[in-house]
Amino acid sequence: MTLRKKILRSIPKNLSFYITASLLTALTVMMWVGAFSVSMTIADTYADVFESSVIEDGNFTASSSISETDIRKLEEDFGVILEEQRFRNTELSGSTLRVFADTEKLDKSIMLEGSGLRADTDILLTYDFAKAHSIGIGDSVELFGQTFTVSGLCNKPDYSAMYAELTDNFPDSSNFGIAVITKKAAENIGGFSSFYSVKYLDESRENDFRAFVYNNYGTLQYITSVSNPRITMMTGSGKELEAEFSVYSPMIMLVAVIVIAMVLSRTVKREGKTIGTLMALGYRKSELTRYYMTYALIPAIAGDTLGLALAFPFSRLFCFYFFSFAEHIEYTVKMPFAILALALLIPLAAYSLTAFIVLSRTLGSDVVPLLKGTKKSRISHLLMGSDMKLTLLYNIRAIASNIARSLTLLVGIAVAAMAVIMAGVYQNAYDDVLDNKVPKAMMGGKYEYGFKDFQSENPYGDYAILDVSFGVEGRDSLFNLIGCDDDCEITDMETLSGAEPDYSGYYMTTAAAQIFGIRAGDSFTFYNLVSMERTTVTISDIVKNDILSLVITNKKNAADILGRSENEFNNIISYTPLEIPDELLIKSASLDDYRKSVENTFRAAKVVLNIVKVIGMMICLLVSVMLAGMLIEENRRSISMLEVLGWRGGEIRRLALTSNHLIVPVGFLLGVPLGIGLAKAIAAASAESNGMIMTMVLTPTAFLVSLLIVTASYALSLLLAGRKLHKVDMVECLKENRE
C-alpha cells in the first residue's frame, strides 16, 4: 500500500468534509474576486469614459458672466480648462428633458448609436431616455416650438447617473434625460441658463483660481466632482461592495480553516496505529506531514477551482445589476488578476499552514505510544451516577468526547448567525431611516425650494433661510450651514443635552458630528466652497438629526460668514406647496419624493443583504451536516448496541442527533453581538460617504426571524445527516475490534 493510494481511498470516507471545506472556499473566492471584479470594471470603464470626454473637476455658477476673452486669460493664468455650459429644461412625453448646448472642451458627449450633430436641426438624446420613450435615430421631436431630428444616442459622462437634482437620492433615466443641440440652435431658442465647468491642469492653483473667480465674478455655488453624485455614484458603489465583501470573505474562510484543523486532528488521532506502523517501517515525520497536508490541499484546490468558475458569472451578474442604475454605457467585465491570484493562493497557504501547525503537534509523539493507540477515553464515566435523563446525559458526553468538533460547530453557527443577524439589523436600520429619520430630512417641513440666487423679499410665505454648503480641510464630505430666524418654528432642534437652543450659537447635527468627530464645546474650522475663506466657530450643542449634515445658527451669523445681508435668503421650507416661478428655482422637492428616493437607494443594498443571509444559511447547513455525520461515525458502536437492545429507528435518531442541540443556541447567541458589531462597523465606515447615520438595533422581530432562519437551516441539516444513520451496519460495527 502506498500513501498515494491511501489518499484516494480517503476521499469517499471523508466526502462530507471535502464538500463542506470546498464549498466554503469556493464562496470565499467567488465573493472576493467577484466584488473586486465589479469594482475594477466600474472604475476602469468610467476612467476611460471620463478621460475621453474630458470630465470636469468642478463646476460653478457666477453672478457675473465670464466672457470668452476672460476665459482664455483665466486658462493661461491659472493652468485650467474652462468652458461655459448652457442648458434649459423642458418636457418631452411628460418627462423632464434637460437640453444642453454642445461643448467643445469639457464634458463632451460620448456617441453610442448614430452620428453627431451635423446640422442645427439635429439633436442627441441620452440612450436610456430615448429607449424608455421609444425614440429612435431619425425620429423627430418637438421642442421649444421647433422640430429636431434625432441624429444619435449618446452618454453625457457628467450625468453618468441621472440625478435631475443633486439633492435626489436615486437616479431616474426614464423620467429625466439629457439632450444636446448645437450652440447656434441654443442661441436661436434663447432662455438658456449657464454655469461653468473647470478642469485643473495644475492642481496646486485650484484654491487661487476659486478665490480669484469669487472676488471678480461673484461665485454663487461651487460643486466639486468628488461631491457630485452624477459623476461619482457608480464608482462609490463599486468601492462599497468591495469593502463589504472583503469583510465577509475572510470570515467564511475562517470557518473552513477551523473545520480543516478539527478534521485533521481527528483523523491523525484515529489513525494513530497506522501512523505508528508507518514510522516503524521507516517513514519520516516529514513524509507523513506532507501526506496528511494533502487532506487540506484537496479542498483548497477544489474550492479554488469551483470558486474561480463561479466568479465569472457572479461578476457578470453583479456588473449587470450595478450598471442598471447608471446611464447606459458600454463596458467589458474586468477580472482583477492580482486579486484573483491572491484569492487562489491564500486558501492554499492558509490551509497548508493550518495543517502544518496541527500535524506538528499531533505527529510529535514517539512510535511506541502511537503503536499502542490512543488512550481510552474517560468520557464514558462522566456524570456517572447522575439522575439526569439518558438523552441529556448522552448529549453531554457526546459533546465532551470531542471538544474540537463541538467548538467547530460553535464557531460555524456563530458565524452563520452573525451574517443573518447583521442582515436583519441592517434591514431594521433601513426601516428606521424611512420611518424616523426621513421625516427630518427637511428640518421638520414637507416641501423645500432652493433659489438660483439670493433673494431679499419673500412674497411666497413660510420660512425663508440661508442654506449654503461648506467644506472641511482634508475631507471629501460637505455640510450645509443653515441660517434661520430665532422664531423659526419649523426647525426641529432637539439637543442631546436637553437645553433649549440659542440661535446666536452654532448647533451641529448628530450626522455631521459623527462624520467630522465633533462634540459640544469643540472648535470647528471649515471653508467657503466659493470664496475659499476659512471660519472657526465653537459648537454649542449637538442636535438630534441623523440624516442631514448641518450646522445651524441664526441668519446674522450665517450672513456674516457668507458676506451677505441677514435679510437675504436662498431657501424656503414649508408645510404646504408654494407657488414660486420655476425660472427662479434650482431645486423643488417634497418629503414624499425624498422618501421614494431613499427607498430606491436601499433597493440595491437589500440585494446584497439577501446574499449575506443565504451565505449564513449555507454555512450553517454545510457545517451542521458535516459534523452531524461525524457524530454518527464516532458513535457507530453505541448506535449498533442500541439496535441490539431493541431501540427503534426514530428513538435512535433522536438520541444520536440531538447532542448538537445544546451547542446551536449558544452559537446563535454568540453570533448576535458579532452581527450587531459588524453592522455598526460597516455603517460607521459608510457614514462619511452617504452623510447618513444609521441606528443599528436588533428588534425582537428581527431576532426571531434570524433565529428561525438558523433553526430552519439546522433542521434541514439534521434531515440530510439522518440518512447516514441508515448506513450504519450493526453487524460490522459490533465485529470491530475495539481496544
N, C-alpha and C positions, 0 to 999 in steps of 0.2 A: 504493500500500500504506500503510495506517495502522498505527500501533503497536498499536492495539486488536486489529486482525485478526491481527497477528503473535503477540499473547499467546495467542489461541485456537488458532493453529496450533502453538504450542509445547507445548501440553498433551499431545497424543499422543506427541510426540517425547521428552518427559521424564516419561512416565507413572509409571515406577518411582520416580522422585524424589518425585513428588506423593503417591503411595500411601504410601511409607515415611514421609515427614515428616508426612503427615496422620494416619496410624495412631499414630505416636509421640505426636503432640499429643493425639489422642483418648484414648490411655491415660493421659496426664498429667492431663487434665481429669476423666476418669472416676474415677480413683483418688482424686484430691484432693477433688473435690466429693462423691464417694460416702462417703469417710471422715468428712468434716465433717458430712455429712447424717446418718450413723448416730450420730455423737457428739451432734449437736444434737437428734436425735429422742429419744435416751435421756435427755439432760439435761432437755429440756422436759417429756417425759412424766412423769418422776419428780418434777420440781419441782412440777408441778400436783398429782400424787397426794400428795406429802408435805405440800403446803400444805393440801389439803382434809382430810387425815387428822390434821393437826397432829402431824407426826413429832417424836419426841423429839430432844433434843440429847445425851442420855446416859442411862444407867440404872445403878442401883447396888443392892447388897444391904446390909443393915444387921443388926447383931446384936440391936438393939432395934427393935421395931416403932414406926412413927410414926402416931399417932392422927390422926383426921380434923381435930380441933381444932388439933393441931400443924401439920398440912399447910397449913391455911388461914393460920396465923400465919407459916409459912415463906414462903408465897406473897406475903404482904403485906410482910414484912421484906426479902426479897431479890429481889423482882420476878421470880418464876418461876411456871411452871405445874407442879404436882407431883401425881402420881397413882400409887396403888398398882396394880401389875399382879399378878394371881393366876393361876397355871397349875398343871396336873397332867398328867403323861404317862400314856398308856395305850396299848393296842394295838387296832387295828381291821384285820381281814383280814390279819393277820400283819405289819402295818406300824405304825410309831410314829405316834401321834396326840397332839399337844400341845393340851390343852383349856384355853382362856383364859376367864376371866370377862369379860364385856363391859365396855368402858371408855367413859367419857363425855367426857374432856378431851383425852387424848393417844392416839396410835397407833390411831385409830378405823378400823374395818373399812370397806372400800370395796365396795359391793354390785355384783356383775356380773350375776347372774341371781336371779330370785325376789324375796323380800321379807326384811326384817329380822326381828329377834326380837320376836314379839308375845306369846309365852307361855313359861312356864318349861320347857315340854317341847319348845320349838323349838331348833334348832341350826344354825349356819352352818359350812360346810366350805370350805376353800380350793379354788379351781377345779380346778387340775391334779390334786390328790389325789383329788377326787371323780370326775373323768373317768377317772383311772387305775384306779379300783376300781369303775367302772360304777355310781356312786351318783348318782341324780338328785333333783331337787326333789320333795318329797312322800314320798320313801323313808324308811324307819325304820332307825335304827341302835341297837344295844345297847351302852351304855357305863356302867360302874360299877353294873351291875345294874338300870339304868333304860332306858326306851325313849324315844328322841328322834326328832322328825320334822325332816327337812332342809327348812328354810324358804327357804334361799337359798345361793348360792355367792358367795364373796367373795375379796377380796385383802386381806391384812394387811400394810400397807406396811413395818412394821418387820421383816417377814420377806419382803422383796421377792425375796431369794434364799434358798431353803430349806436353810439350814445347820442341821442338828439340834444340832451343837455348834460353837462359834466356832473350834475347832481343826480342823474339817473343811476340806478344800481344794476341795471341789466340792459344789454344791447338788444335792439329790435330792428333787424334788417328788412322785415316785411312791411312795417308801417312807417319806417323812416329810411330815406335813401338819399344818395348824392347824385347830382347831375353836373356835367361840365360842358360849358359852351365857350365860344371864342371871346376874347376880350372885347372885340368890336361889337359883337352881339350883346354883350352885357352893357356896354356904353349906350347902345341904341335903346335898350329896355329901360335903363336908369333905375334909381331907387335902391342900389346895392349898398350894403354896409361893408365896412372894411376893417381888417386888422393886419398885423404884420408878423410874418414868420422870420425867424432868425436862426442861423447856424453858426457856431463859433469855430473858426479855423484856429484861433489862438485862445484856448480856454482861460488862460491867465488874464485876459482882458474882459471877461464876461462882466464882472462887477463894475468896471469902469464904464463899459458900454451901457449897462442898465441905468446907472446913475446919470450918465450924460443925457440919455433919452428922456428920463424923468424930468430933469431940470430944464430941458429945452423944448420938449414936445408934450409934456404933461401925461405921462403914462397913467392909465386908469386901471388896468389889470394886466398881470403878467402870469402866464401859466408855463411851467417847465414841462418838458416832455416826460420826465420820470413821474410827474404827478398827474399826467393826463391819461385817464383810463382808456381813451380812444386808441392810444398808442401802446400802452403797457399792459392792458388787461390780459392778453394771451400769454405774454412772457411771464407775468406774475403767476398765472395759473399753473404753468409748467413747473416753476420753481417750488410752488406749494406742494404739488403732487410728489415731486422728487423728495422733498423734505419729509413728508408724511410716510411714504413707503420706505424710506431709509431708516425710519424708526421701527416699522412693523417687521421688516425682513430679518434683522438680527434676532428679534425675539422668537421668530419661528425657528431659526437655525439653532437657537439656544435649546429649544425643546429637543431637536434632533440630536444635538451633542449629548444631552443628558440621557436620552434613550440609548445611544451608542455606548456610552460609558457603562450604563447599567447592564446592557445585554452582554457586553464583552466580559465584564467582571463575573457575571453569572455563568457564562459559557466556560471560562477558564476554570472556575471552581468546580463546575460539573464534570469537566474533562480532566480533572487533576491526575487520575491514574494514567490516562493516556499520555498526558504531558510528561509525567514522571518516567513512563516507559520509554518515550522517545528520547528523553535526556539521557537515560541509562544506555540507550543504543548509540549515543554519540551525537545527537542533535544539539547544536549550541543554542543558548538562550536567544542570541540574535536572530537565528533562523526561525525559531518558534515565534519570536516577536513579529518578524516580518509576515509570517503566515497568519497570525491572528489579527494583524493590522488590516489584512485583506477583508475581514468582516466589516471594517469601517469604510474601506475604499469602494466596495461594491455599491452601497447606497449613494456614496458621493458621486461616483461615475454615472450610475443610473439616474440619479436625481439631476445631475448637471445636464445629461442628455435630454431628459424629459423637459426640464426647465427651459433649456435652450429652444426646444421645439415649440413650447408653449409661448415663449417670449415674443416670437414674431407675430402670431395672430393677436396676442394680447396687446402688443404695441400698436398694431394697425387699428384694432378696435377702439382703443383709448384715444388714439390720434383722431380718428373719425369723430368720436364723441366730443372731444375738446374743440376741434376746429369747427364743429357745427355751431358754436356760439359766436364765432367771428364772421366777418365778411368773407365771402368766398375767395379762396386763394389756392393756387396750385402748390402742392407740397409732395415731397418724397419722404417716406418714413426712414429716418436715420437710425443706424444701430451704433451705439457707443461702444466701440470695440475695446477701449481701455477698461471700461466698466464691465463689459462682457467677460474679458479675460479675468478680472478680479472676481467676478461672480462665480466663475468656474473654478478658480484656484482656491478661493477662500474656504469653501466646504472641504476640498481635498486636504488643505493644510490644517484646518480646524479639527476635522475628524481624525486625521493621522496623529496630530498632537494629542488629542484626547485618548486615542488608542494606545499611544506610546506611554503616556502617564499611567494609565490603568494597568497595562501589561508590565510595566517596570515594577509595580508593586505586587501584582498577583503572581508573576513568574519569578519573584525573588527568592522563593523557597528552595531548599535543597531537594535533591532527588528523593531521599528516603521518606520525608513527610508526604510528598506528592504520591509516591507509590502506595502508601498506606491509605490514601484517600482523605477526604475531608472528615473532620471530626463530627461525631454525631451531635445533632442539634439538641439543645435542652429546651427548645421552644415547646415541645410536646408536654413538658412538665409545668409550663406557665399557667398560673392560676389554678393549680391542682387543688381539688377540694372545694372550689368555689361553687356557690349555689346558682350562679347565673345560667341562663338558658343555653342550650347546646349551640344554637345558631350564633349567638353573640360570642360565646367562648371560642368557637371555631374561627369566627371572623377576626377576633383579636389575635389569635395565634397565627392565622394566615398573614396578617399584616406584619407581625413581629418576625415571622420566619424569613422574610426577605425585605429588609429595610430599604434597599436600593430600589426595588420595584415599587414599593409604596411611595417613596419620595419622588420617583419619576412620574407616577400618576398625579401626585400632589402638584408638582410643577406644571405638568401638562394641563390639568384642569384650571390651575390658577392663570396661566397664560391665555387659555381659551376664554375663561370668564372675563379676564382683563379686556380682551378685544370686544366681546359682546357688551360689557358694561360701558366701555368707552364710547361705542356707537350709540348706546342708549342715552348716555349723559349728553352727548352732542345733540341728539335729537331733542332732548328736553331743552337744551340751550337755544336751539333754533325756535322752538315754540315760545320760549320765554322772550326772545327778541321780538317776535311778532306780536305777542300779547302785551308785554310790559315795557319794552324799550322803544319800539317803533312809534307808539303814541307820543313820545318825547322828541321825535325827530324834527319837529318844527317848534320846539320850545313851548309846547302847550297849545299851539294853534293847529288849524286844519288846512290852511292854504298859505302859500308863500309866493311872493312876487319880487323878483330881482330886477333892478333897473340897469340899463346900459351905462347910465351916467348918474352922478349925484343929483338929487332933487332938493329944492328948497321949499316947495309948497306941497301939501298933501290934501287934495280935494277928494281923495278916494275913500278915506276913513280908515279905521282900525289903527294898528300900532306900527309906526314908522321907526326903523332902527338903522344904525350903521352896521354893516356886515362885510368885513374885509379879511382876506386870507393873509397869513404871515408864515414865515419860515423860521426854523431854528438851525443854527450853525451845526454842520456835520450830520444832519438828519434829513431824510427824504420826506418824512411826514410833515404835513402842514396842519395849522389850526386856524380857526376864524376868531377874530376879535369882534365882539358884539358890544355896541354902544346903544343903550336904551334909556328911556326916561325912568326916573325914580318911581313913578306911579304906573309903570307898565305891568298891568295885571296878567297879561298873557304869558309872561315868563315864569316857567316852573323853576323855582330857586330853593329847593330843599337842601340845606347844607348838612354835611356829615356831623358837624359839631352841634347842630340843632339851633344855632343862633340865627336871628333874623338878618338877612343880607343888608349891607350898607353899600349902595351902588357907587359911592365915592371910592371904594376899594376895588380890588381885582379878584374875581372868583373863577376858578378853573373847574371844568367838569371832570368827573372821575375818569372818563375815557382819555382825556388829554393828560391827566395827572399820571396815569399808569404808563402811557406811551412815553412821556418825557421825564418820568421819575421825579415828580414834584410833590411836595407836601405843603400843607398850610404853613405859612410863615417863611417859605423858601423864596429866594430871588429867582426870577425867570427872565432870561435875555432872549430876545427874538429880533428879527429884522423884517423890514417892509419889502415885499417882493418887487415893488415898482421903484422905490427910491433907494433901496439897499441900506437905509438908515436903521441903526440898532437902538433898541429901547430895553431898559431893565425895569421891571416892576416887582413888587412884593405881593405874593399870592395871599389874600386874606383868609380864604377858606376854600374847601372843595365842595362842589355842587353835585348832587346825585344825577348823573346823566351818562349812561354807558354807550350811547350811540352817536353823540356829537362831540367832536374835539374842539372845545371852545374856551375862550377867556372872556368873561362878561364884566362889564363896568358901565359907568354912566356915559352919556353922549359927550360930555365935556372932555373927559379923559380920552375917549376914543378919538374925538375930533382933534385934540392936541397932538396925539401920536400920528394921525393922518395928515395934519397940517390943513385941516378944513374947518368950516364953521360948525358949531354944535347944532345949528338949526337945519343942517343938511341931513339927508338920509339916502340910502340906496336899496332899501329892502322894506317890504311891508309884510307883516304876519297878521293873519285874520282868522276869524272863526267861520266866516261865510265867503263865498266867491265875490270878487270885486270886478267892477268894470274899468279896466285900465287899457289904454290903446296898446296894441301889440308892438307897434314900432318903438315904444319906449322900453320894452322889456327884453331882458336877456334870459330870464327864467320865469316860468309859471308852473307851479307844481301843487298837487294836493297830497294830503296824507294817505289817501287811498291808493294813489299812483305809487307813492313811495313803498307802501306795504306790498303791492304787487311786484315791484322791482326786487324787493328783498326776498320774496318768495321764489322768484325766478333765480336769484343768486344762489339760494340754498338748494335748488333743484340739482345742480351739478354735484354739490358736496354730498347730498344724500346717496347718490350712486356709489361714491367711494365708501360711505358708511355701510351700505348694504354688502359691499365686497368684504369689508372687515368683519362683519357679522358672519358671513359664510365661511371665512377663513377660521374664525373662532370655533364654529361648529365642526369644521373638518379636523382641526387639531384635537378637539375633544373626542370625536369619533375614532380617529386613527389611533390615538394613544390608548384609549379605553379598550378598543378591540384587541390590540396587540397585547396589552397587559392582562386582560381577562383570559386570553389564550394561554399566556404564560402561567397564570394562576391555576388553570386547569391542568397544564402539563406538570406543574410542581406537585399537584395533589392527585395524580393518576391512581396511585395505590390506595389512597383513602377513598376515592370515588368508587373504585372497584370493590373494596371491602364493604362499602355501604350497599352496593348492589347485591352482594352475597347475603347481607343481613336483611334483604327484602325491601330496601328503600325503593320507592317508585321514581321515575324519571323527573317528574315535577318537583318532588321533595329534594332530590339530589341537586337539581338545577338551582333551587332557592338557596340551598346551603353553600354550594360551590361558588356561586357568582355574586354573593351578597357582601363579601368582605370589603369590596371597594366602596360599598355604600357609606362606610364610615369616613372614607377619605374625600369623596367628592364634595360633600358640604363644606369641609374645611378648605379645600382648594378653591371652591367658589368664593368663600368669604375672604380668602387671601387676595383673590383677583379683584374684589370690589375696590379697595383703596388704590390698587395699582391702576385700574381702569380710570378712576377719577383723577388720579395724579397725572396720568398720561394725557388725558383730555385737557386738563388745566395747562400742562406744559405746551401742548400744541396751540391752544387758544392764545396763550401769552405770546408765543413766537409770532403768530399771525396778526396780533392786535395792531402792530405798528403799520402793517401794510394796508389793512382794511379799516383802521380807525375805529374799530368797534370792540367793546369789552363784553365778552360773553360769560354769563354766570353758569358755572359747571356744578350742578346739584343733581344728585341721584334721587329721583322721586320714588315713592312706593310702587307706583305703576311700572316705571322703568325697571326697578329692582325685580318685580315679579315676572315681567316679560323676559328679562335676561335669565332669571332662574329657570323659567320654563324652557327657554332655548337650550340651555346647557343640560337640563334634565332630559329633554327630548333626545338630544344628541347622545347622551349617556345611555338612555334606554334602548335606542337603536343599536348602539354598540353591543349591548348585552344580548340582543336578539341575534346579531351576527356571530358573536363569540359563542353563543349557546350551541351552535351546530357542532362545535368541536367536542362537546360532551358525548355526542353520539359516536364519535370516532375512537373513544377510549375502549380498548379491548380488555375486558375484565380478566380473561384467562392469561393473556400475555403479561399484564401488569402484575398479577399475583405470582407468576412464574419467575419474575425478575429477581435476581439475587441482590438483596439489599443488606449491606453490612451496617 
